[in-house]
């Protein structure tokens, strides 16, 4: 019973019919055929006439918000301070 044997395929078909029933299989094949026909129809209509796009609605005018920046208060000039030397906290012992 090889892969290409007629008996192999008859047995596979018989099992599929017993599992799914003939009604489901014919329904699936009908749906597949409708899908293929619809696809072919859309592909043939693709170059004929494009659908008219709906006109976009005009956007409302943008509102302008005036923003005033306040001048910061006069900053005090910083003076440079000399750093005090750090005292040695740990002594090294030999």
C-alpha positions in Angstrom: 0.0 0.0 0.0 2.2 2.8 -1.3 1.6 6.6 -1.2 0.3 6.8 -4.8 -1.8 3.6 -4.6 -5.5 3.9 -5.5 -6.4 1.8 -2.5 -4.6 4.2 -0.2 -6.6 7.2 -1.5 -9.9 5.3 -1.4 -9.3 4.4 2.2 -8.4 8.0 3.1 -11.5 9.3 1.4 -13.7 6.7 3.1 -12.2 7.7 6.5 -12.8 11.4 5.8 -16.4 10.7 4.8 -17.0 8.7 7.9 -15.5 11.3 10.2 -17.0 14.4 8.7 -20.0 13.2 6.8 -20.8 13.9 3.2 -22.8 17.0 4.0 -19.9 18.9 5.7 -17.4 18.0 3.0 -19.8 19.2 0.2 -20.5 22.4 2.1 -16.8 23.0 2.5 -16.2 22.5 -1.2 -19.0 24.9 -2.0 -17.6 27.5 0.2 -14.2 27.1 -1.3 -15.6 27.4 -4.8 -17.5 30.6 -3.8 -14.3 32.1 -2.4 -12.3 31.3 -5.5 -15.0 32.8 -7.8 -15.1 36.0 -5.6 -11.3 36.3 -5.7 -11.2 35.9 -9.5 -14.0 38.5 -9.8 -12.2 41.0 -7.7 -8.9 40.5 -9.5 -10.6 41.1 -12.9 -12.3 44.2 -11.6 -9.1 45.6 -10.1 -7.9 47.5 -13.2 -11.3 48.4 -14.6 -12.7 51.1 -12.4 -11.5 52.1 -8.9 -14.2 52.9 -6.4 -14.7 56.5 -5.6 -13.3 57.5 -2.3 -15.5 59.4 0.0 -14.6 63.1 0.3 -12.8 63.8 3.6 -14.6 66.1 5.9 -12.9 69.5 6.3 -11.2 69.8 9.6 -12.3 72.6 11.9 -10.0 75.6 12.1 -7.3 75.4 14.7 -7.7 77.6 17.7 -4.8 80.0 18.5 -3.8 80.2 22.1 -1.7 83.2 23.0 0.9 82.4 25.5 2.8 85.2 27.3 6.0 84.3 29.1 6.8 86.4 32.2 10.3 87.6 32.6 12.0 85.8 35.6 12.9 88.0 38.6 16.4 89.3 38.5 18.7 86.6 39.7 21.2 87.4 42.4 24.7 87.2 41.2 26.6 84.2 42.6 29.9 84.8 44.2 32.6 82.2 44.0 33.5 80.8 47.4 36.8 79.2 48.2 36.5 75.7 49.6 38.1 75.0 52.9 40.7 72.2 52.9 39.5 69.0 54.4 41.0 67.8 57.5 42.6 64.4 57.4 40.3 62.1 59.3 42.3 58.9 59.0 45.9 58.4 59.7 47.9 55.8 58.0 49.8 53.4 60.2 52.8 51.5 59.0 
